Amino acid sequence: MEHMLKGMRILDFSHYIPGPFASMRLGDLGAEVIKVEPLTGDLSRSATSDSNERDSVFQAYNRNKKSLAVNLKSEEGVEMVRDLIQHADIVIESFRPGVMKRLGLDYDTVSKWNTELIYCSLSGYGQVGALSQFGSHDINYMALSGMLSQLKDRTGRPIHPSITLADLIGGLAATESILAAYISREKTGEGSYIDSSILDSMLSLTQLHMLNIQYADEHQGLTSLNGELVSYSIYETADNRYVSFAALEPKFWETFCEKVGREDWISYQFTKKDSDDPFVQDIIKLFKSKTFQQWEAFSSQVDCCLTPIYEMEEVLTKPYVKERMIQEKDSAGIVHVASRYHAQKNQREVWFPGLGEQTEGILSDLLCYPEEKIETMKERMIIL
């Protein structure tokens, strides 16, 4: 299955997370990904002052890609990229709208040389519209989409997520569109242009919330799913850890009540946690009467939609990760986790490109540039 997209060649001009995440997932399915970087590299190579954090950002989204470093401010560099595009199936770029056009590398221009090209512009707000020229990051898209308003603590204060959800969803949405365009090309022989917006992808996730406001004047999602009910909530344990409980169906709630010896609770399934009923405090006390490990053991034996809330270092050790995901080790022994598709092996080698590491090979093997030309371009700092 890792060879499903074998033969697909992607030129990825994107930086940071959304675009690299999208191209990496296509690479996991067998596509050849050529990362086109400036001579200073993808911004995630030097995005933070913490070298460990910087390395983790780059490595998390750029495994098994080839790196080509080129100066796009030079005519020769742009000409070289034009030559590359004629050998590509997919182009992914994440510049602000208009940048690729100024370089002469926009879809309208390059599609004349490669009519089968699929070209994805992945931006925060799309190529047109009032916000299209504004710079933003993950938390901005979450704010404008309404997503942050759905992540509040009990005081009503929005919670600052520690996962870049919008960036990742934006990357997934771009991948979805690219694969749809690829299927269309197989049928029609024609390429296409994709205007992929991170804000659009986040707005699509809030459809239920938008409808719920209009239908029921409910502003925090479905009451049954937002933590208001005792049967679908997060509970604290005796040692200040937490478990998630999602016994929405009667059979799961009844099983829970029976296994904790409180069959008298069965009729309270849809009680709200802010109710004055003494039962609410009783169930809160029940969860706080046992440790995290005790509830973990309980959840492994009783099928009632109860799961421990693990920290990331705990997740890495769990059997379900080893069973369901690809476990990759790099040269430093660091474990990387990737999606595993049906029939893929559970382990695979992983590597990361040094800046411009494959430049010479790509130019000589793919474009058949003579060695003298490549050396001259290096001397003139057009490529690394």
C-alpha positions in Angstrom: 0.0 0.0 0.0 3.0 2.3 0.5 3.4 2.1 -3.3 -0.1 3.2 -4.2 1.1 6.6 -5.5 4.4 5.3 -6.9 5.3 7.4 -10.0 3.6 10.5 -8.6 6.1 13.4 -8.4 5.4 16.4 -6.1 7.2 19.7 -6.1 6.6 21.1 -2.6 7.4 24.8 -2.1 5.6 25.1 1.3 7.1 25.8 4.7 6.2 25.2 8.4 3.4 22.6 8.9 0.3 22.6 6.6 1.9 22.0 3.2 4.7 19.8 4.4 2.2 17.7 6.3 0.1 17.3 3.1 3.0 16.3 0.9 4.5 14.0 3.6 1.3 12.0 3.8 1.3 11.6 0.0 4.9 10.5 0.3 3.9 7.9 2.8 1.7 6.4 0.1 4.6 6.2 -2.4 4.8 9.6 -4.1 8.2 11.1 -4.7 8.4 14.5 -2.9 10.9 17.1 -3.9 11.1 19.8 -1.3 12.0 23.1 -3.1 13.7 25.3 -0.5 15.4 28.7 -0.5 19.1 28.7 0.1 18.3 29.4 3.8 16.0 26.4 4.0 12.4 25.8 5.0 11.5 28.3 7.7 10.8 25.4 10.1 14.5 24.6 10.1 15.1 27.8 12.0 11.6 28.7 13.3 12.4 28.8 17.0 15.2 29.6 19.3 15.1 26.1 20.8 17.1 23.8 18.6 15.3 20.7 19.8 11.9 22.2 19.1 13.1 23.4 15.7 14.4 20.0 14.8 11.2 18.3 15.9 9.0 20.6 13.8 11.0 20.0 10.6 11.4 16.3 11.1 7.7 15.8 12.1 6.6 16.8 8.6 9.5 16.2 6.2 10.5 12.6 6.5 11.7 10.8 3.4 11.7 13.8 1.1 14.3 15.1 -1.3 15.6 18.6 -0.8 16.5 20.9 -3.6 17.8 24.4 -2.6 17.4 27.2 -5.1 17.5 31.0 -5.2 14.1 31.9 -6.7 15.2 35.6 -6.8 17.5 34.7 -9.7 16.3 34.3 -13.3 18.3 31.1 -13.6 16.7 29.6 -10.5 13.2 30.3 -11.8 14.1 28.9 -15.1 15.4 25.7 -13.5 12.1 25.4 -11.5 10.2 25.8 -14.7 12.1 22.9 -16.2 11.3 20.8 -13.1 7.6 21.6 -13.2 7.4 20.0 -16.7 8.4 16.8 -15.0 6.0 17.1 -12.1 2.5 15.8 -11.4 1.7 18.0 -8.4 2.8 21.4 -7.2 2.1 22.5 -3.7 2.8 26.1 -2.7 2.0 28.1 0.4 3.2 31.7 -0.4 0.9 34.6 0.0 -1.4 35.1 -3.0 0.4 36.7 -5.9 4.0 35.6 -5.0 4.1 32.7 -7.5 2.6 35.0 -10.2 5.4 37.5 -9.7 7.9 34.8 -10.1 6.2 33.6 -13.3 5.4 30.3 -11.6 1.6 30.6 -11.2 -0.8 28.0 -12.5 -2.0 30.0 -15.5 1.6 30.3 -16.7 3.1 26.8 -15.9 0.0 24.9 -16.9 0.7 25.9 -20.5 3.9 23.8 -20.4 2.3 21.0 -18.4 -1.4 20.6 -19.1 -1.7 17.6 -16.8 -0.3 19.5 -13.8 -2.3 19.6 -10.5 -1.4 22.8 -8.7 -2.4 23.4 -5.1 -2.1 26.8 -3.5 -2.5 26.3 0.2 -3.0 29.5 2.1 -4.7 30.8 5.3 -7.6 32.5 3.7 -7.7 31.6 0.0 -6.4 33.4 -3.1 -9.2 36.0 -3.1 -11.3 37.7 -0.5 -11.0 40.4 2.1 -8.6 38.4 4.3 -6.5 36.8 1.5 -3.4 39.1 2.0 -3.3 38.9 5.8 -0.7 36.8 7.5 -1.9 34.4 10.2 -1.0 31.2 12.1 -2.9 28.2 13.5 -4.5 29.9 16.4 -5.8 32.7 14.2 -7.7 30.3 12.0 -9.1 28.5 15.0 -10.3 31.9 16.4 -12.0 33.1 13.2 -13.6 29.7 12.5 -15.3 29.7 15.9 -13.3 26.6 16.9 -11.6 28.4 19.9 -15.0 29.5 21.2 -15.9 25.8 21.5 -12.8 25.1 23.6 -13.5 26.9 26.9 -12.8 26.2 30.5 -15.5 26.4 33.1 -15.0 30.2 33.5 -15.8 30.7 29.8 -12.2 31.5 28.9 -10.9 30.0 25.6 -8.3 27.3 26.1 -5.0 27.7 24.2 -4.5 24.3 22.5 -1.1 22.7 22.5 -1.7 21.1 19.1 -1.7 23.0 15.9 -5.1 21.7 14.9 -5.9 24.1 12.1 -2.5 23.6 10.4 -3.0 19.9 10.4 -6.6 19.9 9.3 -5.6 22.4 6.5 -3.0 19.9 5.4 -5.4 17.0 5.4 -8.0 19.0 3.4 -5.3 19.9 0.8 -4.3 16.2 0.5 -8.0 15.3 0.0 -8.4 17.8 -2.8 -5.1 16.8 -4.5 -6.1 13.1 -4.5 -9.5 14.0 -6.0 -7.9 16.1 -8.7 -5.5 13.2 -9.4 -8.4 10.8 -9.9 -10.1 13.3 -12.1 -6.9 13.6 -14.2 -6.7 9.8 -14.6 -10.2 10.0 -16.1 -9.9 13.2 -18.2 -6.2 13.7 -18.8 -6.5 17.3 -17.6 -4.8 18.9 -14.7 -6.5 21.4 -12.3 -5.9 24.3 -9.9 -6.8 24.0 -6.2 -7.4 27.0 -4.0 -7.1 25.4 -0.6 -7.8 27.6 2.5 -7.1 26.6 6.0 -9.9 28.8 7.3 -12.3 27.0 4.9 -11.3 23.6 6.2 -11.8 24.7 9.8 -15.2 26.3 9.0 -16.3 22.9 7.5 -15.7 21.3 10.9 -18.1 23.7 12.6 -21.1 22.9 10.4 -23.0 21.1 13.2 -22.3 24.0 15.6 -23.6 26.6 13.1 -26.8 24.6 12.6 -27.3 24.0 16.3 -27.2 27.7 17.0 -30.0 28.3 14.4 -32.1 25.2 15.3 -31.8 25.1 19.0 -30.0 28.4 20.1 -27.3 26.1 21.6 -23.9 27.9 21.4 -21.6 25.2 22.7 -22.3 22.3 20.4 -24.6 19.4 21.3 -25.6 19.3 24.9 -25.0 15.5 24.9 -21.4 15.9 23.7 -20.1 19.1 25.4 -19.5 17.8 28.9 -22.8 18.8 30.4 -24.1 15.3 31.0 -22.7 13.0 33.7 -22.6 10.1 31.2 -20.4 12.0 28.7 -17.7 13.9 30.5 -14.2 14.1 31.9 -13.6 13.1 35.5 -10.8 13.6 37.9 -9.2 10.6 39.7 -7.8 10.2 43.3 -4.3 11.1 42.1 -5.3 14.2 40.1 -5.3 12.5 36.7 -8.3 12.3 34.4 -10.4 9.8 32.5 -12.9 10.3 29.7 -16.4 8.8 30.0 -18.7 8.5 27.0 -21.5 6.2 27.9 -24.2 7.7 25.7 -25.9 4.5 24.8 -28.0 3.0 27.6 -26.1 -0.4 27.4 -22.8 1.2 28.2 -24.2 3.3 31.1 -26.0 0.3 32.5 -22.9 -1.8 32.3 -20.9 0.9 34.2 -23.5 1.3 36.9 -23.7 -2.5 37.4 -19.9 -2.9 37.5 -19.5 -0.1 40.1 -22.3 -1.6 42.2 -24.7 1.3 41.7 -27.6 -0.1 39.7 -29.7 2.6 41.4 -27.9 5.2 39.1 -29.3 3.7 35.9 -32.2 6.2 35.7 -29.7 9.2 36.0 -27.9 8.7 32.7 -28.9 12.1 31.2 -28.6 14.2 34.4 -26.7 17.4 33.8 -23.5 17.9 35.8 -24.6 21.3 37.0 -27.7 19.8 38.6 -28.4 20.1 42.3 -29.2 16.4 42.5 -26.9 14.7 45.1 -26.2 12.0 42.5 -23.9 14.4 40.7 -21.6 14.7 43.6 -21.8 11.0 44.2 -20.5 10.1 40.8 -17.8 12.8 41.0 -16.7 11.3 44.4 -16.8 7.8 42.9 -14.2 8.7 40.2 -12.1 10.5 42.8 -12.1 7.4 45.1 -9.9 5.4 42.7 -6.5 6.1 41.2 -5.7 6.6 37.6 -4.2 3.1 37.4 -7.3 1.6 39.0 -9.6 3.2 36.5 -7.2 2.2 33.7 -7.5 -1.4 34.8 -11.3 -1.0 35.1 -11.5 0.4 31.5 -9.5 -2.5 30.1 -12.0 -5.0 31.6 -15.3 -3.3 31.3 -16.8 -2.3 27.9 -18.5 1.0 28.9 -16.7 3.7 26.9 -14.3 4.7 29.7 -10.8 5.6 28.7 -7.8 7.0 30.6 -6.5 10.4 29.4 -2.9 9.6 28.6 0.0 12.0 28.4 2.0 11.9 25.2 5.0 10.0 26.7 2.5 7.3 27.8 0.8 7.1 24.3 4.2 6.2 22.8 4.4 3.0 24.8 0.9 1.7 24.2 0.2 -1.5 22.3 -2.5 0.1 20.1 0.2 2.5 18.7 2.4 -0.4 17.8 -0.5 -2.4 16.3 -2.0 0.4 14.2 0.8 2.8 13.3 4.1 2.5 11.5 7.0 2.7 13.9 10.0 4.4 12.2 13.4 4.9 13.8 15.8 7.5 12.5 19.6 7.3 12.7 19.5 8.8 16.2 17.2 6.2 17.5 14.2 8.6 17.7 10.9 6.9 17.1 8.6 8.5 14.5 4.9 7.4 14.2 3.2 7.4 10.8 -0.3 6.4 9.6 -0.3 2.8 8.5 -2.6 1.8 5.6 -3.9 -1.7 5.0 -1.2 -4.2 4.2 1.7 -1.9 5.0 4.5 -3.1 7.2 4.6 -1.9 10.8 8.2 -0.7 10.5 10.0 1.3 8.0 13.3 3.2 7.7 13.0 7.0 8.0 15.4 9.7 7.0 15.4 13.5 6.7 17.1 15.6 3.9 19.8 18.0 4.6 19.3 21.4 3.0 19.9 20.9 -0.7 21.2 17.4 -0.2 19.6 16.0 -3.4 19.9 19.2 -5.6 22.7 17.9 -7.8 21.2 14.5 -8.3 17.8 15.9 -9.3 19.3 18.3 -11.8 21.6 15.7 -13.3 19.2 12.7 -13.3 15.9 14.4 -13.9 16.8 17.5 -16.0 20.0 16.1 -17.5 21.9 19.2 -16.7 25.6 18.8 -17.5 28.0 18.9 -14.6 29.6 22.1 -15.8 26.2 23.9 -15.7 25.5 22.6 -12.2 28.9 23.7 -10.9 28.5 27.2 -12.4 25.0 27.5 -10.7 26.6 26.5 -7.4 29.4 29.0 -7.8 26.9 31.8 -8.5 24.8 30.7 -5.5 21.8 29.9 -7.5 21.7 26.4 -5.9 23.4 24.7 -3.0 
